[in-house]
């Protein structure tokens, strides 16, 4: 269990800058999700922490131990960092049995054979794979392989476990179970964990702290609630959840609110920018807060139905609001062809 | 492998390659062999060679032969590949296994085979004459030579063309069919242009092989005095009465000046060929083109090619090895004998050559594979710069024909005091073989390393294993099958090798290949055919092991 701190990390392949001065702090015992689109640098950041990539600048610290510091030319080899890493491909060694895979890390630490056995057994039991010890990886299902990979990364008690898209190789059903399982496993053992994902739902489900990355920079960091409920930028707002989005002219700023002209209507939103009256601004609002009504009211836009689809748990309607497509979901079918769409003023942000 | 070790390995590699080449270049600017006292800087070697009309004749012959055989081998190989991968020619599986055989037999043995089969009093010539009353070919003409060289190099073109065709997904062809193109149009406008880079690559490779050709030219060119550059070099050895190293070195430098750019072009072309492959479509199940009755014509043509390039020389050679004598009017069954094989064991140098060849192929091959593996590990651990350096430096031995590499290594052992004692041992021969097959062996090993996902190695690093530990625990065990396969291929390569040992031939370090060259020069046809047959036997054993191993791996 330890704190991870990364400061001002830079890394480039040739002219292609992957990390552009990335900083990050985690709390002890937290599960941290590195979230972003492919190519945002999240895997590179994870690999830099593991020692598999060498950044050109910056510093990485685990607890009090500096494992990388470009200024002081410190770059511990990956085997000297003592971290645990679960690969996206699991990277189980096909020529070793499950037991040997899990035992590899502690055997290298010159632990007595008896102790190796008992520790590996304990780790395998804790993770529910005790009966698989003699099998080879190709004889396991995807879910079992994932457990072996986790056991292998945790068996030697690393201060931090790193996980690279640990769920992406599982099929959809299994993935939702594995989310809960991984989170509770990590929390039980009280470890600090950093995991990479491109799936925002997965990030929120598993993590205590979500770090949103884009183009080699950190965009926002916070609890899942903060990221979802209080995005600090247009990117953060649109990356999370499903949204409706409007362009409009800023008409008035009052306190923490802004009024924006969209088509013929004016709507209120939380002010998230320092734009001044007259400038064009983008309003973002989560789909689930939008409702329809038959009469115009405060914060409403007139809408004409374009198309609808039935998704099992809900209906989804697409409306046209003066040139913007707006989505509304509902548990029950909505009767209206043309209506008004409305949402609370604190359910929208203007950037 | 730690950084220091891998740096050292790469430095040793650079030394092993640059030292012999440096020595040759150095020698080429001396007025006498380097071991003589008072040698002076001089361009005498170049002046002598470049003013020698025989040299220019040899160069012209080399160019003619290289161009001629390329013009034969590439179209025939390309067509063969198309027929084999895209049509319903009968017995495809069976034929496929035999197409590559010429690659595994040394060209010198094929040449012996042609002499005893199709020479003026060759076995097949005499049969043909007794049936038809005349022999329509003359083995020792330049045209026959070019045709033989071309046909025996067809497999080289075939390999690249068929690999490219197999990689070319049928969906790109189907797309053309759906757009309204007929099969012939598809072949001309889609398939052929897409495999053109591979064909061009094969063309440069075959031209290169023609330019450096030694064995075929030595045996088939000799009766009519057709010399090529390599045989000119061979004959130069004692032209001045004393060893004429300065002249030989000048010829070698000239050859390198031609071959090095060719190797460089090949490298560039291979890159662009691969670029094409990366845009391939999905390799779905191919629907073979129906040839109708023409499939039998195609099959007959393939059989004819195999008859001319493999069956005639090999059958003739083996047959001749069990005949006490041969000529017009001799009845085969009256002259059958195994005496030639018995006699092989009466000459100690021949017996030794067999033992040495086996040693070289097994232990020597294993040691060479160990060297290549070490190198591949060292390169794998290195940054891009070092990998690039190795990539470039490995081109140099590729540009050296075996004959030249053998000569350079011979000089290295002569020139370097501490190595002197080992000159006449198998160590020198092994060094030369390992150097000649370096690029080939390194590619085999790197290919099997590349099949190991880097994740597996990184996982071990993170779990606490040092780089050396990762090589031992992960990379080598996982690449084991590939390494054994490479060893079998090197076994075959070392067994068939002949030109590299020519200059290193000395009592105690004989190998079959080099000894055959010298026995042939002595006119001992009985021993040559018997020993060549033994060599073929070794190669067949190697091939059988390879097949068996391949089956087990697939099973």
Interface residues (C-beta under 8 A of the other chain):
Chain A: X50 X51 X52 X77 X78 X79 X81 X82 X83 X84 X85 X87 X88 X89 X91 X92 X93 X94 X95 X104 X105 X108 X109 X152 X153 X156
Chain B: X453 X455 X456 X458 X459 X460 X461 X462 X463 X464 X465 X466 X467 X469 X473 X474 X477 X478
